[in-house]
């Protein structure tokens, strides 16, 4: 196990009626709130009215910024930064899923950045110095943004999708009420389940050999997705299924699984290039690419990890190591397909002629991955196989 510094500073309120904590938590952050939301679903469910009532009851001044889209855009971030400065905002409340939260985080640090907020992504993590406090009310599970310091934003002009990572971007508090996810569509529930699954895999397939505890935690989360993802699809108001997925989403990417070992993140790097060019839902892109990444990196040096994965996640054993490993990969593909995810890039409208450009975008900052390093030709091969 490698050395690490542990900090998970987000205060979490989990369960039914946890929204009752919102007023007190916001009071610790300030009186003037930027209320960031998506494309209107919270108005249909009544959550919007509940939050406005809490603002009024506690005397908060608020300004709204709605319209956040999946694969959130830097253009809306710029608008949010301008609003914060004009209205002298003290804190930001993000109500929605990862796209809304990532937008709020980027606005929070962009508020203190003298240049264009996109520069934060180009310059990298070191450029993130300070941020307004952010709180969240989660309505969609998958990204884990409610409990981590990550933000991923797309630039529609340059067709790039980049990330920043800094502990000061962790939300001060997050309200996690599984009932708020009952209305999430089957497609988005499936994509969110794949996102959780992928976050775990990116840390599980690690070159760090001695990470026994982290591996067993990871396998438990993967099995949770396998157990409860299908339940949430067939019974969307099943509280236990929604609760298990919501907490798995938070734990999968709050740092706990990655502490003490090196993580991979090659599949996410490829998916960011894909969704930057084609605006594909993140979980859908991951569902397509993950099995093909697995097949590409499987070899004599890596087969041991695939054997663990096949045995402890899927219950597959046997004397032929390659056969067992490949069966584990195939079970992964079958699971994603059972959730309704597509299997090929052509299924989501990707042009075969764009694969080289996509591969080049994926490795623009150097090789991808740590489990097995991938150059542009490796990435191109994976994309071609996935096509």
Secondary structure, DSSP 8 states (H G I E B T S, - for coil): ----------EEEESTTGGGGHHHHHHTT-SEEEEEE-SSHHHHHTHHHHHHHHHHHHT-EEEEE----SS-BHHHHHHHHHHHHHHT--EEEEEESHHHHHHHHHHHHHTT-SS-THHHHHH-GGG-----EEEEEE-S-SS-GGGSSEEEEEETTTTEEEEEE-GGGS-SEEEE-GGGGTTS-HHHHHHHHHHHHHHHHHHHS-S-S--HHHHHHHHHHHHHHHHHHHHHHH-TT-HHHHHHHHHHHHHHTSSTTTTTS----HHHHHHHHHHHHH---HHHHHHHHHHHHHHHH-STTTHHHHHHHHHHHH----S-HHHHHHHHHHHHHHHHHHTT---SGGGGT--GGGHHHHHHHHTTTS-B-SSS-B-HHHHHHHHHHH-
